[in-house]
């Protein structure tokens, strides 16, 4: 009920629901933390903070509640409040645990300060806090941005030696860093090793490659490998390929991807249609572009306004533009 009320932005109703739990003997710290978590998860962190920090707060604020609220500010990208919560934990003598560090490492990395994530990692090691897979993944990403993928590989090896098993996010992070640094051979080697490590590639793994590859044949070959391995492309996979091939001016691979999308039973959305239409217009295929534009509008999808096609957004009718 807390989640349903919070998702519907019915904060007062969620709080009333918590208060009524007293009638059933269920109003305890666990239900209170569930309420705060539901509010923060739906970006009602201000209300959650008032509930926890106010003089009428039913329970003392502990590490778990601080972690929940700090994660809520993270979801809102309110970096100043994140830092305020982090610092207030030390000021108020509230113990920072593994989850506190993991959340704040993610915060400083996403706020554009990966070197601070590395500093926090060293602080954790100094305090003897054992990192889990989520914490290691955050550090691997941050240190890769700050010091390069070779340092990420060093943390990856440390992770394994400590007995912490990498997951799909670990491999995807390293593969993306390798691809971005132009080390595709090493990225492919890690892709090939993943099944041996008991971790199979997913669609995000292949997206890392598609974002960096520059040869249409290589991209189509990898796309076929992805499908043959049982990984189902998402609509944004098709859109990514359509846009890249379109920018490069290659219509043949554009239509190969479009056909595969239809064969796989994936209905094109507005982004897919617009990527195809843009590619056609770039190559001067205006009549064919108009055909797909009309097909798109017939399906109720919003088309980009294009002078060359004489089209307007779906919400604008020509009779109203006087």
C-alpha positions as CSV (number, residue, x, y, z in Angstrom):
1,X,0.0,0.0,0.0
2,X,2.9,2.4,0.8
3,X,4.3,1.9,-2.7
4,X,0.9,2.3,-4.4
5,X,0.1,5.5,-2.6
6,X,3.7,6.9,-3.1
7,X,3.6,6.0,-6.8
8,X,0.3,7.9,-7.1
9,X,1.9,10.9,-5.1
10,X,-0.7,10.4,-2.3
11,X,1.7,11.1,0.5
12,X,-0.8,11.9,3.2
13,X,-2.7,8.7,2.4
14,X,0.5,6.7,2.7
15,X,1.3,8.2,6.1
16,X,-2.3,7.6,7.3
17,X,-2.0,4.0,6.2
18,X,1.1,3.7,8.4
19,X,-0.6,5.3,11.4
20,X,-3.6,2.9,11.0
21,X,-1.2,-0.1,11.3
22,X,-1.1,0.5,15.0
23,X,-4.6,-1.0,15.2
24,X,-3.2,-4.3,14.0
25,X,0.0,-4.1,16.0
26,X,2.1,-3.7,12.9
27,X,3.4,-0.1,13.5
28,X,7.1,-0.8,14.0
29,X,10.5,0.2,12.7
30,X,10.3,-2.1,9.8
31,X,7.0,-0.7,8.5
32,X,8.3,2.8,9.1
33,X,11.4,2.1,7.0
34,X,9.2,0.6,4.3
35,X,7.1,3.8,4.3
36,X,10.2,6.0,4.0
37,X,11.6,3.8,1.3
38,X,8.4,4.0,-0.8
39,X,8.3,7.8,-0.5
40,X,12.0,8.2,-1.4
41,X,11.7,5.7,-4.3
42,X,9.0,8.0,-5.8
43,X,11.0,11.2,-5.2
44,X,9.0,12.4,-2.1
45,X,12.3,12.7,-0.2
46,X,11.4,16.1,1.3
47,X,8.3,14.6,2.9
48,X,10.3,11.6,4.0
49,X,12.9,13.8,5.6
50,X,10.3,15.8,7.5
51,X,8.7,12.5,8.7
52,X,12.1,11.2,9.9
53,X,13.7,14.4,11.3
54,X,10.6,16.1,12.7
55,X,9.9,16.3,16.4
56,X,7.0,13.9,16.0
57,X,9.1,11.2,14.4
58,X,7.9,7.8,15.8
59,X,11.4,6.3,15.7
60,X,15.0,7.3,16.0
61,X,16.8,7.9,12.7
62,X,19.4,5.2,12.2
63,X,21.9,4.2,9.5
64,X,19.3,2.4,7.4
65,X,17.0,5.4,7.2
66,X,19.9,7.7,6.3
67,X,20.9,5.4,3.5
68,X,17.3,5.3,2.2
69,X,17.0,9.1,2.2
70,X,20.5,9.6,0.7
71,X,19.5,7.2,-2.1
72,X,16.4,9.2,-2.6
73,X,18.4,12.4,-3.1
74,X,20.6,10.5,-5.5
75,X,17.5,9.6,-7.6
76,X,16.7,13.3,-7.7
77,X,20.3,14.2,-8.6
78,X,20.2,16.7,-5.7
79,X,24.0,16.5,-5.0
80,X,24.1,19.2,-2.3
81,X,21.5,17.4,-0.2
82,X,23.4,14.1,-0.7
83,X,26.6,15.7,0.6
84,X,24.7,17.3,3.5
85,X,23.3,13.9,4.5
86,X,26.7,12.2,4.2
87,X,28.4,14.8,6.4
88,X,25.6,14.9,9.0
89,X,26.0,11.1,9.6
90,X,29.5,11.8,10.9
91,X,28.4,14.9,12.8
92,X,25.6,13.0,14.6
93,X,27.6,9.9,15.3
94,X,25.6,7.7,12.9
95,X,27.6,4.7,11.8
96,X,28.4,4.6,8.0
97,X,28.1,1.0,6.8
98,X,28.9,-0.7,3.4
99,X,25.6,0.6,1.9
100,X,26.3,4.1,3.0
101,X,29.6,4.1,1.3
102,X,28.3,2.4,-1.8
103,X,25.5,4.9,-2.2
104,X,27.7,7.9,-1.7
105,X,30.4,6.5,-4.0
106,X,27.7,6.3,-6.7
107,X,26.6,9.8,-5.9
108,X,30.0,11.5,-6.2
109,X,30.8,9.5,-9.4
110,X,27.5,10.5,-11.1
111,X,28.0,14.1,-10.0
112,X,31.2,14.2,-12.0
113,X,33.8,13.5,-9.3
114,X,35.1,10.0,-9.9
115,X,38.3,10.7,-8.0
116,X,36.2,11.1,-4.8
117,X,34.8,7.7,-5.4
118,X,38.4,6.3,-5.5
119,X,39.2,8.2,-2.2
120,X,36.1,6.7,-0.5
121,X,37.1,3.2,-1.8
122,X,40.5,3.7,-0.1
123,X,38.8,4.9,3.1
124,X,36.7,1.8,3.1
125,X,39.8,-0.4,2.7
126,X,41.5,1.4,5.5
127,X,38.5,0.9,7.8
128,X,38.4,-2.8,6.9
129,X,35.0,-2.7,5.3
130,X,34.5,-5.7,3.0
131,X,33.2,-4.6,-0.4
132,X,30.4,-6.4,-2.1
133,X,29.8,-6.7,-5.9
134,X,27.8,-3.5,-6.1
135,X,30.5,-1.5,-4.3
136,X,33.2,-3.0,-6.5
137,X,31.2,-2.3,-9.7
138,X,30.9,1.4,-8.6
139,X,34.7,1.6,-8.0
140,X,35.6,-0.2,-11.3
141,X,33.5,2.4,-13.2
142,X,34.8,5.4,-11.3
143,X,38.5,4.4,-11.4
144,X,38.1,3.6,-15.1
145,X,36.9,7.2,-15.8
146,X,39.5,8.7,-13.5
147,X,42.7,6.6,-14.2
148,X,41.8,4.4,-17.2
149,X,40.6,0.9,-17.9
150,X,43.9,-0.7,-16.8
151,X,43.2,0.4,-13.2
152,X,39.7,-1.0,-13.6
153,X,41.2,-4.3,-14.5
154,X,43.4,-4.2,-11.4
155,X,40.3,-3.6,-9.2
156,X,38.6,-6.4,-11.1
157,X,41.4,-8.8,-10.2
158,X,41.4,-7.7,-6.6
159,X,37.6,-8.3,-6.5
160,X,38.1,-11.9,-7.7
161,X,41.0,-12.5,-5.2
162,X,38.8,-11.3,-2.4
163,X,36.3,-13.9,-3.1
164,X,33.7,-11.5,-4.6
165,X,32.2,-13.0,-7.8
166,X,31.7,-10.5,-10.7
167,X,28.3,-10.2,-12.2
168,X,27.0,-9.0,-15.6
169,X,27.3,-5.4,-14.5
170,X,31.0,-5.9,-13.8
171,X,31.7,-7.2,-17.2
172,X,29.5,-4.6,-19.0
173,X,31.3,-1.8,-17.2
174,X,34.8,-3.1,-18.1
175,X,33.8,-3.9,-21.7
176,X,32.3,-0.4,-22.1
177,X,35.5,1.2,-20.8
178,X,37.6,-1.0,-23.2
179,X,35.4,-0.1,-26.2
180,X,35.5,3.6,-25.3
181,X,39.3,3.5,-25.1
182,X,39.5,1.8,-28.5
183,X,40.7,-1.5,-27.2
184,X,38.1,-3.6,-29.0
185,X,40.3,-6.7,-29.2
186,X,40.5,-6.9,-25.4
187,X,36.8,-6.2,-25.2
188,X,36.0,-9.1,-27.6
189,X,38.4,-11.3,-25.5
190,X,36.4,-10.5,-22.4
191,X,33.1,-11.1,-24.3
192,X,34.3,-14.6,-25.2
193,X,35.5,-15.3,-21.7
194,X,32.2,-14.4,-20.0
195,X,30.4,-17.8,-20.5
196,X,33.4,-19.6,-19.1
197,X,33.1,-17.4,-16.0
198,X,29.4,-18.4,-15.7
199,X,28.2,-14.9,-16.7
200,X,26.4,-14.7,-20.0
201,X,26.3,-11.4,-22.1
202,X,23.0,-9.5,-22.2
203,X,21.7,-6.8,-24.5
204,X,23.7,-4.1,-22.6
205,X,26.9,-6.0,-23.3
206,X,26.3,-5.8,-27.0
207,X,25.2,-2.1,-26.8
208,X,28.7,-1.3,-25.5
209,X,30.2,-2.6,-28.7
210,X,27.6,-1.1,-31.0
211,X,28.3,2.3,-29.5
212,X,32.0,2.1,-30.5
213,X,32.2,0.0,-33.7
214,X,32.7,1.9,-37.0
215,X,32.4,-0.8,-39.6
216,X,28.8,-1.8,-40.8
217,X,29.8,-5.4,-41.6
218,X,31.3,-5.9,-38.2
219,X,28.2,-4.4,-36.5
220,X,25.8,-6.6,-38.5
221,X,28.0,-9.7,-37.8
222,X,27.9,-8.9,-34.0
223,X,24.2,-8.3,-34.2
224,X,23.7,-11.7,-35.7
225,X,25.9,-13.3,-33.0
226,X,23.8,-11.6,-30.4
227,X,20.5,-13.0,-31.8
228,X,22.0,-16.4,-32.4
229,X,23.2,-16.6,-28.8
230,X,19.6,-16.1,-27.6
231,X,19.9,-12.4,-26.5
232,X,16.8,-10.6,-27.7
233,X,17.4,-7.1,-29.1
234,X,15.4,-4.2,-27.6
235,X,13.7,-1.5,-29.6
236,X,16.6,0.9,-28.6
237,X,19.0,-1.6,-30.0
238,X,17.4,-1.3,-33.5
239,X,17.2,2.5,-33.1
240,X,20.9,2.7,-32.2
241,X,21.9,0.7,-35.3
242,X,19.5,2.6,-37.6
243,X,20.8,6.0,-36.5
244,X,24.5,5.0,-36.9
245,X,24.0,3.5,-40.3
246,X,21.9,6.5,-41.3
247,X,24.6,9.0,-40.2
248,X,27.2,7.1,-42.2
249,X,24.9,7.2,-45.3
250,X,24.6,3.4,-45.6
251,X,21.0,2.5,-46.6
252,X,21.5,-1.2,-47.2
253,X,22.3,-2.0,-43.6
254,X,19.5,0.3,-42.5
255,X,17.0,-1.9,-44.4
256,X,18.7,-5.0,-43.1
257,X,18.1,-3.9,-39.6
258,X,14.5,-2.7,-40.3
259,X,13.7,-6.1,-41.8
260,X,15.2,-8.0,-38.9
261,X,13.2,-5.9,-36.5
262,X,10.0,-7.0,-38.3
263,X,11.1,-10.6,-38.4
264,X,11.7,-10.6,-34.7
265,X,8.2,-9.3,-34.1
266,X,9.4,-6.0,-32.7
267,X,7.0,-3.1,-33.7
268,X,8.9,0.0,-34.7
269,X,8.2,3.0,-32.4
270,X,8.5,6.8,-33.3
271,X,12.2,6.8,-32.7
272,X,12.8,3.9,-35.1
273,X,10.6,5.4,-37.8
274,X,12.3,8.8,-37.5
275,X,15.7,7.2,-37.7
276,X,14.7,5.4,-40.9
277,X,13.1,8.5,-42.4
278,X,16.1,10.7,-41.6
279,X,18.4,8.1,-43.3
280,X,16.2,8.1,-46.4
281,X,16.1,11.9,-46.6
282,X,19.9,12.2,-46.2
283,X,20.3,9.9,-49.3
284,X,17.7,11.9,-51.3
285,X,15.0,9.2,-51.1
286,X,12.2,11.7,-50.4
287,X,9.4,9.7,-51.9
288,X,10.2,6.6,-49.9
289,X,10.7,8.7,-46.8
290,X,7.2,10.2,-47.3
291,X,5.8,6.7,-47.6
292,X,7.2,5.7,-44.2
293,X,6.2,9.1,-42.7
294,X,2.6,8.5,-43.8
295,X,2.7,4.9,-42.4
296,X,4.0,6.2,-39.1
297,X,1.2,8.8,-38.8
298,X,-1.4,6.2,-39.7
299,X,-0.2,4.2,-36.7
300,X,-0.8,7.3,-34.4
301,X,2.9,7.9,-33.9
302,X,4.4,11.4,-33.7
303,X,6.5,12.4,-36.7
304,X,9.2,15.0,-36.6
305,X,8.2,18.2,-38.5
306,X,10.2,18.1,-41.8
307,X,10.0,20.8,-44.4
308,X,11.2,18.5,-47.2
309,X,8.1,16.3,-46.5
310,X,5.7,19.1,-45.6
311,X,4.8,17.4,-42.4
312,X,3.8,18.8,-39.0
313,X,3.7,17.2,-35.6
314,X,0.7,14.9,-35.0
315,X,-0.9,17.3,-32.5
316,X,-0.9,20.2,-35.1
317,X,-3.7,20.2,-37.7
318,X,-3.1,22.3,-40.9
319,X,-6.6,23.9,-40.6
320,X,-5.6,25.3,-37.2
321,X,-2.4,27.0,-38.5
322,X,-4.0,30.2,-39.8
